[in-house]
Amino acid sequence: MNAIQPLMSSPEPRFDAASLAAHVAQRAADVRRLRGLFAPTSFGKLGLITNIDPYAEPASGSWSRLRQGAFMAGDPAGLSAQERLIMMAIAIRQAAQQPPIFTHSTARAILDLPSIGRDSHLIELAKPPGRAGRSPQARRRRTSIEPTCLKIDELLVTTIDRTIIDSARERSLESAITTADAALQREIADTGSLLAQARALPKGSRGCKMAELALCLADGRAESPLESLSRTRMFQLGLPKPELQVNFFDASGFIGRVDFFWRRLGIIGEADGRMKFRVAEGLTGAEAEERVWRAKRRDDRLLRHPDVAKIGHWDWGEALDSPVFARMMAELGVRPVRDGGWPVPDGPLPRKSRAVCL
């Protein structure tokens, strides 16, 4: 047996019906939990249905107004941005005569699909053909393609596939790839099916080429939005495509799995920066020291591996800033090439696909 075992790349996750069912069940449970905080009533009647005086000074158990005729127990500021969107979607659903179909950023929140960049604070819902009307705190999205639906508790949302494709058609490339990566990593979507749907979009429709590109580049081996962002930056900068989630071994056994590896260059990339060395709250000084020491020893063992020449670490700030990321990668030894080996669709790429400030 060789002293150094061969490197192995983790296989890309595949769609699993049980994973999808479990994900939908978990999302329904989270919506039900939030619905338990909701009260559809007027301000004057609120005191009649609770033991709380709505006119009293705010205290624990007080109620907050979401919109006309809709209150929630507690302070919305205590909720995450995702939970606030879901609460408002519940309020709009309660007031609607016909159940609305939630789309885009609202669907992503309900389905717990991450993105990069600022999401709309408005509730986004499909505008049925031929139906007029407006709704406060909501944005009606016109669509030429009838949305397919998924029921999460009492909320109708666009399916996971449709939500990913809608996001890919109008969000930035890094955001679209992040959303798709997360669904693939959780095994709740299938690359082939997503690509087929993107390629079936009407020719010339808005964002169809960007959606196809994002889904060609999506990879379920990405384990965090930062990894997805980093890989998008590498593509945009014309860098060679790295291998993802490569396992390293030495004579003592398993060293660790790295985020990115350029085998020909012998370079490892880790999308974590200082987070890998962050000390969790509650640890004793000795425990904290041991955790940091283990992380350092891991890097030391990797650098002693015959296939490794350098290791680079970066964080969110560096990955978000394209010029900084480009300089950091150049200093590491990863530079632009003519053909980076990225899977891209036929024909010219969308104009915005390489829109980075250099």
MOUR-V372265 format. One line per field, one symbol per residue. phi: phi as a letter, one per 30 degrees, with the letter a starting at -180 (. if undefined). burial: + if it has 24 or more other C-alpha atoms within 12 Angstrom, else -. A space follows every 10 residues. Layout:
phi=???
burial=???
//
This chain:
phi=.ddcdddbcd dddcebdddd dddddddddd dddddddcbd addddeddcb ccddcddead idcbddaeib bbdjceddcd eddddddddd dddddddced cdbhdddddd dhcdbbjdcd dddcbdcdei ccjbbeibbd cdbdceddcb cchcccbdee eddddedddb dddddddedd edddddicbb eddddddddd deeideiddd dddeddddad ddcaeddddd dddedddidd dddchcdcbb ddjdclccdb bcddciccbb dahdddcdcd djddeddddd dddddddddd ddddddcccb bbcbbdeddd cedddddddd ddjcbebdbd iddbddidde eddcdbdc
burial=------+--- --+++----+ --++--++-+ +--++-++++ +-+--+---- ---+------ -++++++--+ ++++-+---- ++++++++++ ++++-----+ ++++++++++ ++++++--++ -++++++--- ----+--+++ +-----+-++ ++++++++++ ++++++++++ ++++++++++ ++++++++++ +--++-+++- +-----++++ ++++++++++ ++++++++++ ++++++++++ ++++++++++ ----++++++ +++--+++++ ++-------- ---------- ----+--++- ++--+-++++ ++++++-+++ -+--++-++- --+++----- -+-+-----+ --++-+--
//
